[in-house]
Amino acid sequence: MLLGSLIENKILKPGAKIIANRPFDTTKGHIGASKLFVKALNPMASPSDFYAADSVFMGNIDPEIFDKEKKFDALLMTLTDNGGGG
């Protein structure tokens, strides 16, 4: 719904780059179908990395990423990180 509003109001246009911590597969599908591009900053952890992590939430974005990703049109934060299986 938000994605549709952003496109309808011409805030995001085809080819726009969205950076995200770890978007859900369905979210990536909707973004791609809208001719937008999404870059996941936190790849899926292996089970051993997940269990060895200090926190079960592995969706934090390193603030230094904004120095590396100079050009993007939107930031998408997934706050419920189900990317690790729940």
C-alpha distances in whole Angstrom, upper triangle without the diagonal:
4,5,5,6,9,10,10,12,14,14,13,16,17,19,17,18,16,18,17,19,19,15,15,16,13,11,14,14,10,11,15,14,12,16,15,17,17,20,20,23,24,25,26,29,32,33,36,34,31,34,36,33,34,31,29,25,26,22,24,24,27,28,30,27,26,30,29,26,27,24,21,18,15,16,14,15,15,17,18,20,20,21,25,25,24
4,5,5,6,9,10,11,12,11,11,14,16,17,15,16,13,16,15,17,17,14,15,17,14,11,14,14,11,11,15,15,12,15,14,16,15,18,19,21,22,24,25,28,31,32,35,33,30,34,35,32,33,29,28,24,24,21,22,21,25,24,27,24,23,27,26,23,24,21,18,15,12,13,11,13,13,15,17,19,20,21,24,25,24
4,5,5,6,9,10,11,10,8,11,12,14,12,13,11,14,14,16,16,13,14,15,13,9,11,12,8,8,11,11,9,12,10,12,12,16,17,19,21,22,23,27,30,31,34,32,30,33,35,32,33,30,28,25,24,21,22,21,24,24,26,23,22,25,25,21,22,19,15,13,11,12,10,13,14,16,18,19,20,20,24,25,24
4,5,5,6,8,10,10,9,11,12,15,14,15,14,17,17,20,20,16,17,17,14,12,14,13,9,10,12,11,9,12,12,15,15,19,20,23,25,26,27,30,33,35,37,35,33,37,38,36,36,33,31,28,28,24,26,25,28,28,30,27,25,29,28,24,25,22,18,15,14,15,14,17,17,20,21,23,23,23,27,27,27
4,5,5,6,8,8,9,11,14,16,14,16,15,18,18,21,21,18,19,20,17,15,17,17,13,13,16,15,12,15,14,17,17,20,22,24,26,27,29,32,35,37,39,37,35,38,40,37,37,34,32,29,29,25,26,25,28,28,30,27,25,28,28,25,25,22,18,15,13,15,15,17,18,20,22,24,25,25,29,29,29
4,6,5,6,5,6,9,11,13,11,13,12,15,16,19,20,17,19,20,18,14,16,16,13,11,14,14,11,13,11,14,15,18,20,22,24,26,27,31,34,36,38,36,34,37,38,35,36,33,32,28,27,24,24,23,26,25,26,24,22,25,25,21,21,18,15,11,10,13,12,16,17,20,22,23,25,25,28,29,29
4,5,5,6,5,6,8,11,10,13,13,16,17,21,21,18,19,20,17,15,15,15,12,10,13,12,8,10,10,13,15,18,20,23,25,26,28,32,35,37,39,37,35,39,40,37,38,35,34,30,29,26,26,25,28,27,28,25,24,26,26,22,22,19,15,12,12,15,15,18,19,22,24,25,26,26,29,30,30
4,5,8,8,9,11,15,14,16,16,20,21,24,24,21,22,22,20,17,18,18,14,14,16,14,11,13,13,17,18,22,24,26,29,30,31,35,38,40,43,40,38,42,43,40,41,38,36,33,32,29,30,28,31,30,32,29,27,30,29,26,25,22,19,15,15,18,18,21,22,25,26,28,29,29,32,33,33
4,6,8,9,13,15,14,17,16,20,21,24,25,22,24,25,22,19,20,20,17,16,18,17,14,15,15,18,19,22,24,26,29,31,32,36,39,41,44,41,39,43,44,41,41,38,37,33,33,29,29,28,30,29,31,28,26,28,28,25,24,21,18,14,14,17,18,21,23,25,27,29,30,30,34,34,34
4,5,6,9,12,11,14,15,18,20,24,25,22,24,24,22,19,19,20,17,15,16,16,12,13,12,15,17,20,23,25,28,29,31,35,38,40,43,40,39,42,43,40,41,38,37,33,32,29,29,27,29,28,29,26,24,26,26,22,21,18,15,12,13,16,17,21,23,25,28,29,30,30,33,35,34
4,7,10,12,9,12,12,15,17,21,22,20,22,23,21,18,18,19,16,14,16,17,13,14,12,14,16,18,21,22,25,27,29,32,36,38,40,37,36,40,40,37,38,35,34,30,29,26,26,23,26,24,25,23,20,23,23,19,18,15,13,9,10,13,14,18,20,23,25,26,28,28,31,33,32
4,7,8,6,9,9,13,15,19,20,17,19,20,19,15,15,16,13,11,13,13,10,10,8,11,12,15,18,20,23,24,26,30,33,35,38,35,34,37,38,35,36,34,32,29,28,24,24,22,24,23,24,21,19,22,21,18,17,14,11,7,8,12,13,16,19,22,24,25,26,25,29,30,30
4,6,6,9,11,15,17,21,22,19,21,21,20,17,16,16,14,11,12,12,9,8,7,10,13,16,19,21,24,26,28,31,34,37,39,37,36,39,40,37,38,36,35,31,30,26,27,25,27,26,26,23,21,24,23,19,18,15,12,9,11,15,16,19,21,25,27,27,28,27,31,32,33
4,6,9,11,15,17,21,21,19,20,20,18,16,15,14,13,10,10,10,7,5,5,8,12,15,18,21,24,24,27,30,33,36,38,36,35,39,40,37,38,36,35,32,30,26,27,25,27,27,27,23,22,24,23,19,19,15,13,11,13,16,17,20,22,25,27,27,28,26,30,31,32
4,6,9,13,16,19,20,18,20,19,19,16,14,15,14,10,10,11,9,6,5,6,10,12,16,18,21,22,25,28,31,34,36,33,33,37,37,35,36,34,33,30,28,25,25,23,25,24,24,21,20,21,19,16,16,12,11,10,12,15,16,19,21,25,27,26,27,25,29,30,31
4,7,10,13,17,18,16,18,18,18,15,13,15,13,10,10,12,10,8,5,6,8,11,14,16,20,21,23,27,30,33,35,32,31,35,36,33,34,32,31,28,26,22,23,20,22,21,21,18,17,19,17,14,14,10,7,6,8,11,13,16,19,22,24,24,25,24,27,29,30
4,7,10,14,15,14,16,17,17,14,12,14,14,10,11,13,12,10,6,5,6,8,11,13,16,17,20,23,27,29,31,28,28,32,32,29,31,29,28,25,22,19,19,17,18,18,18,15,14,16,14,10,11,8,5,5,7,9,11,14,16,20,22,21,23,21,24,26,27
4,6,10,11,10,14,14,15,11,10,13,12,9,11,14,12,11,8,6,5,6,9,10,14,15,18,21,24,27,29,26,25,29,29,27,28,25,25,21,19,16,16,14,16,16,17,13,13,15,14,10,12,9,6,6,5,6,7,10,13,16,18,18,19,18,21,23,24
4,7,9,9,13,14,16,12,11,14,14,11,13,16,15,15,11,8,6,5,6,7,10,12,15,18,22,24,26,23,22,26,26,23,24,22,22,18,16,13,13,10,12,13,13,10,10,13,12,8,11,10,7,8,6,5,6,9,11,14,17,16,18,16,19,21,22
4,6,6,10,12,14,11,10,14,14,11,14,17,16,16,13,11,7,6,5,6,8,10,13,15,19,21,23,20,19,23,23,20,21,19,18,15,13,9,10,8,11,13,14,11,12,15,14,11,14,13,10,11,9,6,5,6,7,11,13,12,14,12,15,18,18
4,6,10,13,15,12,12,16,16,14,16,20,19,20,16,14,10,8,6,5,5,8,10,13,16,18,20,17,16,19,20,16,17,15,14,11,9,6,7,6,9,11,13,11,12,15,14,13,16,16,13,15,12,9,7,6,7,9,11,9,12,10,13,15,16
4,7,9,12,10,10,13,14,13,15,18,18,19,16,14,10,9,5,7,6,7,8,11,14,16,18,16,14,18,19,16,18,15,14,11,9,6,9,9,13,15,17,14,16,19,17,16,19,18,16,17,14,11,9,8,6,9,10,7,9,7,10,12,13
4,6,8,6,6,10,11,10,12,15,15,16,14,12,9,9,7,9,9,10,10,14,17,18,21,19,17,21,22,20,21,19,16,14,12,9,12,12,16,18,19,16,18,21,19,17,20,19,16,16,13,11,8,8,6,10,10,9,9,8,11,13,14
4,5,5,6,9,10,11,12,14,16,17,15,14,11,12,10,13,12,11,11,14,17,18,21,19,17,21,23,21,22,19,17,14,14,12,15,16,19,21,23,20,21,25,23,21,23,22,19,19,16,14,11,11,8,11,10,9,8,7,11,11,12
4,5,5,6,9,10,10,12,14,16,14,13,11,12,11,14,14,12,12,15,17,19,22,21,19,22,24,23,25,22,20,18,16,15,18,18,22,24,25,22,23,26,24,22,25,23,20,20,18,16,13,14,12,15,14,12,10,9,12,12,14
4,5,5,6,9,10,10,12,14,14,14,12,14,13,17,17,16,15,19,21,22,25,24,22,25,28,26,28,25,22,20,19,17,20,20,24,26,27,24,25,28,26,24,26,24,21,20,18,17,14,14,12,15,14,14,12,12,15,15,16
4,5,5,6,9,10,11,13,11,11,9,12,11,15,15,15,15,19,21,23,26,24,22,26,28,25,27,24,21,19,18,15,18,18,21,23,24,21,22,25,24,21,23,21,17,16,14,13,10,11,10,13,13,13,12,12,16,16,17
4,6,5,6,8,10,11,9,9,7,9,9,13,14,13,14,18,20,22,25,24,22,26,27,25,27,25,22,20,18,16,18,18,21,22,23,20,21,24,22,19,21,19,16,15,14,13,11,13,12,15,15,14,14,12,16,17,18
4,5,5,6,9,10,10,10,10,12,13,17,17,16,17,20,23,24,28,26,25,28,30,28,30,28,25,23,22,19,22,21,25,26,27,24,24,27,25,22,24,22,19,18,16,16,14,16,15,18,18,17,16,15,18,19,20
4,5,5,6,9,9,10,10,14,14,18,19,19,19,23,25,27,30,29,27,30,32,30,32,29,27,24,23,20,22,22,25,26,28,24,24,27,26,22,24,21,18,16,15,15,13,15,15,18,18,18,17,17,20,21,21
4,6,5,7,5,7,7,11,12,15,17,17,19,22,25,27,30,28,27,30,32,29,31,28,26,23,22,19,21,20,23,24,25,21,21,24,22,19,20,18,14,13,12,13,11,14,14,18,18,18,18,17,21,22,22
4,5,5,5,6,8,11,13,16,18,18,19,23,25,27,30,29,28,31,33,31,33,30,28,25,24,21,23,22,24,25,26,22,23,25,23,19,21,18,15,15,14,15,14,17,17,21,21,20,20,18,22,23,24
4,5,7,9,11,15,16,20,22,21,22,26,28,30,33,32,30,34,36,34,36,33,31,28,27,24,26,25,28,29,30,26,26,28,26,23,24,21,18,17,17,18,16,19,19,23,23,22,22,21,24,25,26
4,5,9,11,15,17,20,22,22,24,27,30,32,35,33,32,35,37,35,36,34,32,29,27,24,26,24,27,28,29,25,24,27,25,22,23,19,16,14,14,16,15,18,19,22,23,23,23,22,26,26,27
4,7,10,13,16,19,22,22,24,27,30,32,35,33,32,36,37,35,37,34,33,30,28,25,26,24,27,27,27,24,23,26,23,20,21,17,15,13,14,16,16,19,20,24,25,25,25,23,27,28,29
4,7,10,13,16,19,19,21,25,28,30,33,31,30,33,34,32,34,31,30,27,25,22,23,21,23,23,24,20,20,22,20,16,17,14,11,10,11,13,13,16,17,21,22,22,23,21,25,26,27
4,7,10,13,16,16,18,22,25,28,30,27,27,31,31,29,31,29,27,24,22,19,20,18,20,21,21,17,17,19,17,14,15,12,10,10,10,12,12,15,16,20,21,20,21,19,22,24,26
4,6,9,12,13,15,19,21,24,26,24,23,27,28,25,27,25,24,21,18,15,17,15,17,18,18,15,15,18,16,12,15,12,10,10,9,9,9,12,13,17,18,17,18,16,19,21,22
4,6,9,10,13,16,19,22,24,21,21,25,25,23,24,23,22,19,16,14,15,12,14,16,16,12,13,15,13,10,13,12,10,11,11,10,10,12,13,16,18,16,17,15,18,20,22
4,6,6,9,12,16,19,20,18,17,21,21,19,21,19,18,15,13,10,12,10,12,14,15,12,13,16,14,12,15,14,12,14,12,10,9,10,11,14,15,13,14,11,14,17,18
4,6,10,12,15,18,19,16,16,20,20,17,19,17,17,14,11,9,9,7,9,11,12,8,11,13,11,10,14,14,12,15,13,11,10,10,11,14,15,13,15,13,14,18,19
4,7,8,12,15,16,13,12,16,16,14,15,14,13,11,8,6,8,7,9,12,13,11,14,16,14,13,17,18,16,18,16,13,12,11,11,13,14,11,13,10,11,15,16
4,6,9,12,14,12,12,15,16,14,17,16,14,13,9,9,11,11,13,16,16,14,17,19,16,16,19,20,18,20,19,16,15,14,13,15,15,12,13,9,10,13,16
4,7,9,12,10,9,13,14,13,16,14,12,12,9,9,12,13,15,19,19,17,20,22,20,19,23,23,22,23,21,18,16,15,13,15,14,11,10,7,7,10,13
4,6,8,6,6,9,10,10,13,12,11,11,8,10,13,14,16,19,20,18,22,23,21,21,25,26,24,26,24,21,19,17,16,17,16,12,12,9,7,10,13
4,5,5,6,9,10,11,14,14,12,14,11,14,16,18,19,23,23,22,25,27,24,25,28,29,28,30,28,25,23,21,19,20,18,15,14,11,9,11,14
4,6,5,6,9,10,14,13,11,13,12,15,18,20,21,25,26,24,28,29,28,28,31,32,30,32,30,27,25,22,20,20,18,15,14,12,8,10,13
4,5,5,6,9,12,13,12,14,13,16,18,20,21,25,25,25,28,30,28,28,32,33,32,34,32,29,27,24,22,22,21,17,17,15,11,13,16
4,6,5,6,10,11,10,12,10,13,15,17,17,21,22,21,24,26,24,25,29,30,29,31,29,25,24,21,20,20,19,15,16,13,11,13,15
4,6,5,9,8,7,9,8,11,14,16,17,21,22,21,25,26,25,25,29,30,28,30,27,24,22,19,17,17,16,12,12,11,8,10,12
4,6,8,9,8,11,11,14,16,19,20,24,25,24,28,29,28,29,32,34,32,34,31,28,25,23,20,20,18,15,15,14,10,12,13
4,7,9,9,12,11,15,16,18,19,22,23,23,27,28,27,28,31,33,32,34,31,28,26,23,22,21,20,17,17,16,13,15,16
4,5,7,9,8,12,12,15,15,19,20,20,23,25,24,25,28,30,29,31,28,25,23,20,19,18,17,14,15,14,12,14,15
4,7,9,9,12,12,15,15,18,20,20,23,25,25,26,29,31,30,31,29,25,24,20,19,18,17,15,17,16,14,17,16
4,5,7,10,10,14,15,18,20,20,23,25,25,25,28,30,28,29,26,23,21,17,16,14,14,12,14,14,12,14,13
4,6,9,11,14,16,19,21,21,24,26,26,26,29,30,28,29,26,22,20,17,14,13,11,9,10,11,8,10,10
4,6,7,11,13,16,19,18,20,23,23,22,26,26,24,25,22,18,16,13,11,9,8,6,9,9,8,11,10
4,6,9,11,14,16,15,18,20,20,20,23,24,22,23,21,17,15,12,11,10,10,7,10,9,8,11,12
4,6,9,12,15,13,15,18,18,17,20,21,19,20,17,13,11,8,8,8,9,6,9,9,9,13,13
4,6,9,12,11,13,16,16,16,18,20,18,19,16,13,12,9,9,9,11,10,13,12,13,16,16
4,6,8,7,9,12,12,12,15,16,15,16,14,11,11,9,11,11,14,12,16,14,16,19,19
4,5,6,8,10,11,11,14,16,16,18,16,13,14,12,14,15,17,16,19,17,18,22,22
4,5,6,8,10,10,12,15,15,17,15,12,14,13,16,16,19,18,22,20,21,25,25
4,5,5,7,9,11,14,14,17,17,14,16,16,18,19,22,21,24,22,23,27,27
4,5,5,6,9,11,11,14,14,12,14,14,16,18,21,19,22,20,21,25,25
4,5,5,6,9,9,12,12,10,13,14,17,19,22,21,24,22,24,27,28
4,6,6,10,11,15,15,14,17,18,21,22,25,24,27,25,27,30,31
4,6,9,11,14,15,14,17,18,20,22,25,23,26,24,25,29,30
4,6,7,11,11,11,14,15,18,21,23,22,24,22,24,27,28
4,7,10,12,12,15,17,21,23,26,25,28,26,28,31,32
4,7,9,11,14,17,20,23,26,25,27,25,28,31,31
4,6,8,11,14,17,20,23,22,24,23,26,28,29
4,7,10,14,17,19,22,22,24,23,26,29,29
4,7,10,13,16,19,19,21,20,24,26,26
4,7,10,12,16,16,18,17,20,23,23
4,7,9,12,13,15,14,18,20,19
4,6,9,10,12,13,15,17,17
4,6,6,9,9,12,14,13
4,6,9,11,13,14,12
4,6,9,10,11,9
4,5,7,8,7
4,5,5,5
4,6,7
4,6
4
